[in-house]
Structures are given as C-alpha cells and as structure tokens.
C-alpha cells in the first residue's frame, strides 16, 4: 500500500462511488477525472479519493472538491475534463454543475437543488 506525499496538494477531490452514483456512471466519472489529472501532469497537486454514499443521491453522480467545499451534481464522464481544467487547474468553479458550496459558516445550495431531508428528522 502506498503512502503519498501530499505536501504539494492543492485540491482533494472526493468522488462518490455509492450505489446511486455508480448506477449513474460513478466508475466512468472516477476514471475520467483521474485520467485528465494525469494527462495534465497534475497528480502532485490534485489528490482523489473514492467515497461511499455522500447522501445526495438525487444529485448523482456527486463530486466534492476541497478545500473550497464545492459539491458538484450530475457529473458525467463527458464533463469531468471541464471540472479538472476549469476548477482544479484554472481555479474557476463550474457554476452550472454546483449543487452546494461552503459559504463560510454553512453549506449553501443553488436555487435549483432539491432541499432534501434533515438527517436529524430521519426515521431511525
């Protein structure tokens, strides 16, 4: 198992590989993002991790970019290059794909994003 040197890391990209996202191309999105990062020789600046469910199944496939706290929705293999080039390399988030973004004290959703349910009210 590898231990990566993350000292040059600028972005950590969390790619949902939960069941809903996998049904909507999660594996293809994961591979496309990683391929574009490698193509641009940005492996030392951008670290990716597969996650399990992130709780936004209606937004599948979900990709989260830190440290900015930007949550992307409806990611596809086709728009993976745009995410890498525009946000991760150029520093300009892809606004039409954002569902939530950290607003300083809490996450703020875009107008067209479904509200969802509060975790505290979910039946146990």
One Martini backbone bead per residue (centre of mass of N, CA, C, O) as a GRO file, in nm:
protein
  124
    1UNK     BB    1   0.098   0.035   0.021
    2UNK     BB    2   0.063   0.367  -0.012
    3UNK     BB    3   0.244   0.680   0.065
    4UNK     BB    4   0.162   0.991   0.017
    5UNK     BB    5   0.279   1.302  -0.089
    6UNK     BB    6   0.085   1.600   0.017
    7UNK     BB    7   0.250   1.881   0.014
    8UNK     BB    8   0.127   1.979  -0.295
    9UNK     BB    9  -0.163   1.994  -0.224
   10UNK     BB   10  -0.468   2.171  -0.339
   11UNK     BB   11  -0.663   1.918  -0.394
   12UNK     BB   12  -0.960   1.740  -0.287
   13UNK     BB   13  -1.123   1.462  -0.442
   14UNK     BB   14  -1.455   1.348  -0.406
   15UNK     BB   15  -1.582   1.033  -0.524
   16UNK     BB   16  -1.871   0.889  -0.576
   17UNK     BB   17  -1.937   0.517  -0.499
   18UNK     BB   18  -2.217   0.480  -0.470
   19UNK     BB   19  -2.492   0.327  -0.591
   20UNK     BB   20  -2.621   0.569  -0.746
   21UNK     BB   21  -2.359   0.668  -0.881
   22UNK     BB   22  -2.288   0.403  -1.024
   23UNK     BB   23  -2.550   0.402  -1.202
   24UNK     BB   24  -2.437   0.712  -1.306
   25UNK     BB   25  -2.105   0.675  -1.363
   26UNK     BB   26  -1.881   0.665  -1.133
   27UNK     BB   27  -1.650   0.511  -1.268
   28UNK     BB   28  -1.617   0.698  -1.517
   29UNK     BB   29  -1.565   0.955  -1.359
   30UNK     BB   30  -1.318   0.864  -1.206
   31UNK     BB   31  -1.141   0.797  -1.458
   32UNK     BB   32  -1.163   1.076  -1.600
   33UNK     BB   33  -1.039   1.250  -1.380
   34UNK     BB   34  -0.770   1.094  -1.354
   35UNK     BB   35  -0.682   1.122  -1.651
   36UNK     BB   36  -0.673   1.435  -1.661
   37UNK     BB   37  -0.468   1.475  -1.440
   38UNK     BB   38  -0.244   1.313  -1.581
   39UNK     BB   39  -0.238   1.465  -1.852
   40UNK     BB   40  -0.164   1.743  -1.677
   41UNK     BB   41   0.041   1.676  -1.451
   42UNK     BB   42  -0.140   1.691  -1.142
   43UNK     BB   43  -0.087   1.471  -0.914
   44UNK     BB   44   0.059   1.657  -0.688
   45UNK     BB   45  -0.210   1.864  -0.659
   46UNK     BB   46  -0.420   1.615  -0.702
   47UNK     BB   47  -0.646   1.443  -0.493
   48UNK     BB   48  -0.807   1.125  -0.488
   49UNK     BB   49  -1.131   0.989  -0.369
   50UNK     BB   50  -1.321   0.735  -0.281
   51UNK     BB   51  -1.657   0.698  -0.197
   52UNK     BB   52  -1.933   0.676  -0.058
   53UNK     BB   53  -2.204   0.788   0.049
   54UNK     BB   54  -2.323   1.152   0.051
   55UNK     BB   55  -2.656   1.203   0.044
   56UNK     BB   56  -2.702   1.287  -0.295
   57UNK     BB   57  -2.868   1.096  -0.503
   58UNK     BB   58  -3.019   1.308  -0.690
   59UNK     BB   59  -2.710   1.418  -0.783
   60UNK     BB   60  -2.612   1.207  -0.952
   61UNK     BB   61  -2.298   1.246  -0.966
   62UNK     BB   62  -2.073   1.302  -0.698
   63UNK     BB   63  -1.852   1.590  -0.639
   64UNK     BB   64  -1.583   1.690  -0.417
   65UNK     BB   65  -1.417   2.005  -0.334
   66UNK     BB   66  -1.107   2.054  -0.178
   67UNK     BB   67  -1.121   2.337   0.029
   68UNK     BB   68  -1.395   2.480  -0.080
   69UNK     BB   69  -1.669   2.308  -0.071
   70UNK     BB   70  -1.758   2.173  -0.351
   71UNK     BB   71  -2.064   2.059  -0.493
   72UNK     BB   72  -2.128   1.823  -0.738
   73UNK     BB   73  -2.356   1.756  -1.004
   74UNK     BB   74  -2.411   1.548  -1.261
   75UNK     BB   75  -2.174   1.382  -1.326
   76UNK     BB   76  -1.961   1.311  -1.607
   77UNK     BB   77  -1.743   1.202  -1.831
   78UNK     BB   78  -1.772   1.463  -2.012
   79UNK     BB   79  -1.730   1.685  -1.752
   80UNK     BB   80  -1.452   1.618  -1.617
   81UNK     BB   81  -1.254   1.803  -1.772
   82UNK     BB   82  -1.381   2.067  -1.688
   83UNK     BB   83  -1.331   2.044  -1.388
   84UNK     BB   84  -1.026   2.024  -1.401
   85UNK     BB   85  -0.955   2.274  -1.575
   86UNK     BB   86  -1.134   2.500  -1.438
   87UNK     BB   87  -1.101   2.441  -1.127
   88UNK     BB   88  -0.823   2.289  -1.057
   89UNK     BB   89  -0.642   2.475  -1.248
   90UNK     BB   90  -0.793   2.776  -1.280
   91UNK     BB   91  -1.006   2.838  -1.026
   92UNK     BB   92  -1.304   2.789  -1.174
   93UNK     BB   93  -1.593   2.714  -1.111
   94UNK     BB   94  -1.867   2.505  -1.217
   95UNK     BB   95  -2.166   2.645  -1.179
   96UNK     BB   96  -2.378   2.447  -1.335
   97UNK     BB   97  -2.274   2.193  -1.123
   98UNK     BB   98  -2.363   2.317  -0.861
   99UNK     BB   99  -2.517   2.249  -0.539
  100UNK     BB  100  -2.281   2.315  -0.326
  101UNK     BB  101  -2.142   2.569  -0.095
  102UNK     BB  102  -1.922   2.706   0.098
  103UNK     BB  103  -2.019   3.006   0.311
  104UNK     BB  104  -1.834   2.988   0.601
  105UNK     BB  105  -2.077   2.844   0.797
  106UNK     BB  106  -2.224   2.704   0.544
  107UNK     BB  107  -2.417   2.542   0.328
  108UNK     BB  108  -2.502   2.634  -0.009
  109UNK     BB  109  -2.763   2.624  -0.225
  110UNK     BB  110  -2.900   2.607  -0.507
  111UNK     BB  111  -3.205   2.673  -0.638
  112UNK     BB  112  -3.232   2.382  -0.809
  113UNK     BB  113  -3.194   2.233  -0.546
  114UNK     BB  114  -3.281   1.996  -0.354
  115UNK     BB  115  -3.338   1.988  -0.021
  116UNK     BB  116  -3.435   1.760   0.144
  117UNK     BB  117  -3.338   1.602   0.446
  118UNK     BB  118  -3.299   1.591   0.769
  119UNK     BB  119  -3.115   1.386   0.964
  120UNK     BB  120  -3.270   1.440   1.243
  121UNK     BB  121  -3.564   1.335   1.099
  122UNK     BB  122  -3.488   1.060   1.052
  123UNK     BB  123  -3.567   0.751   1.057
  124UNK     BB  124  -3.452   0.475   1.286
   0.00000   0.00000   0.00000
